[in-house]
Amino acid sequence: LSIRNLTKKRTPNIPFGDLLIKALGTSYELSLVIADDKLSQKLNRTYRKKNKPANVLSFPYAKKNGEIILNIETALREAKDGKISLRERMIILYVHGLAHLKGFDHGRDMDRFEEKIRRISTR
């Protein structure tokens, strides 16, 4: 697991490695980038043709290798709107990104998988 924070914002204490192992196993190589709205919007426009900041983007590069772009600025706004902590919102988004790297599409199976993985962050 490689983590790069490209913002000046402090990242909450999140068990990124534990969540990664639980979701994708010990041999998965993940690059996690903590981004701002500007970078997230640029990537979202380029890869998804949506001209707005994404809260999380997942890029699977190979079976055991991928990248997650986690937008801390959007996560902070969503946390405030949802009346939850930034830590909790970032865990939700990170696990969502992991689920996409695992191959899930939105739906019940993905929701169940995410719930199971998120449980370890509350221990």
C-alpha positions in Angstrom: 0.0 0.0 0.0 1.4 3.3 -1.1 -0.4 6.5 0.2 0.2 9.9 -1.2 -1.6 13.0 0.2 -1.5 15.7 -2.5 -3.4 18.2 -0.4 -2.5 20.2 2.7 -5.4 18.6 4.7 -4.6 16.1 7.4 -6.0 12.6 6.8 -7.9 11.0 9.7 -6.4 7.9 11.3 -7.9 5.2 9.1 -6.7 1.5 8.9 -6.2 1.7 5.1 -3.9 -1.4 5.1 -6.2 -3.6 7.2 -9.2 -2.6 5.0 -7.2 -3.4 1.9 -6.1 -6.8 3.1 -9.7 -7.7 4.2 -11.1 -6.6 0.8 -8.5 -7.6 -1.7 -5.9 -9.8 0.1 -2.3 -9.5 1.1 -0.8 -9.6 -2.5 -2.8 -6.6 -3.9 -0.6 -3.6 -4.7 -2.6 -0.4 -4.2 -1.7 3.2 -4.7 -4.0 5.5 -2.7 -4.0 9.2 -3.6 -5.6 11.7 -1.3 -6.7 14.4 -3.8 -8.5 17.8 -3.9 -11.5 18.9 -6.0 -9.4 20.2 -8.8 -7.5 16.9 -9.5 -10.6 14.8 -8.9 -12.6 16.9 -11.4 -9.9 16.7 -14.0 -9.7 12.9 -13.7 -13.4 12.5 -13.6 -13.8 14.6 -16.7 -11.0 12.7 -18.5 -12.0 9.1 -17.6 -15.8 9.3 -16.9 -16.8 12.4 -19.1 -18.3 14.0 -16.0 -17.3 17.6 -15.4 -17.5 17.6 -11.6 -15.3 16.4 -8.7 -15.8 12.7 -7.9 -15.6 11.7 -4.2 -13.7 8.5 -5.1 -12.3 7.0 -8.3 -11.0 3.5 -8.8 -8.5 2.4 -11.5 -7.8 -1.3 -11.8 -4.5 -1.7 -13.6 -4.1 -5.5 -13.3 -5.7 -8.4 -11.4 -3.6 -7.5 -8.3 -2.8 -3.9 -8.9 -4.8 -0.7 -8.9 -5.2 2.9 -7.7 -7.9 4.8 -5.7 -8.2 8.6 -5.8 -10.0 9.7 -2.7 -11.2 13.4 -2.7 -10.8 14.7 0.8 -12.5 18.0 0.0 -15.7 16.4 -1.3 -15.6 13.9 1.6 -15.5 16.7 4.1 -18.6 18.4 2.5 -20.4 15.1 2.4 -19.5 14.3 6.0 -20.9 17.6 7.1 -24.1 17.2 5.0 -24.5 13.6 6.4 -23.7 14.7 10.0 -20.9 12.1 10.2 -17.2 12.4 10.9 -14.7 12.9 8.1 -13.1 9.6 9.1 -16.3 7.7 8.7 -17.0 9.3 5.3 -13.5 8.6 4.1 -13.8 4.9 5.2 -17.1 4.6 3.3 -15.6 6.0 0.1 -12.3 4.0 0.4 -14.2 0.8 0.9 -16.5 1.7 -2.0 -13.3 2.1 -4.2 -12.0 -1.2 -3.0 -15.3 -2.9 -3.9 -15.0 -1.6 -7.5 -11.4 -2.9 -7.6 -12.7 -6.2 -6.5 -15.0 -6.2 -9.5 -18.3 -5.2 -8.0 -20.9 -3.0 -9.7 -23.4 -1.0 -7.7 -26.1 -3.1 -6.1 -27.0 -5.4 -3.2 -23.9 -7.6 -3.5 -21.7 -4.6 -3.4 -23.5 -3.1 -0.5 -23.1 -6.4 1.5 -19.5 -6.6 0.6 -18.8 -3.0 1.7 -20.7 -3.5 5.0 -18.6 -6.6 5.8 -15.3 -4.8 5.0 -16.2 -1.6 6.9 -16.9 -3.6 10.1 -13.2 -3.9 10.8 -12.8 -0.1 11.0 -15.0 0.0 14.1 -13.0 -2.6 16.1 
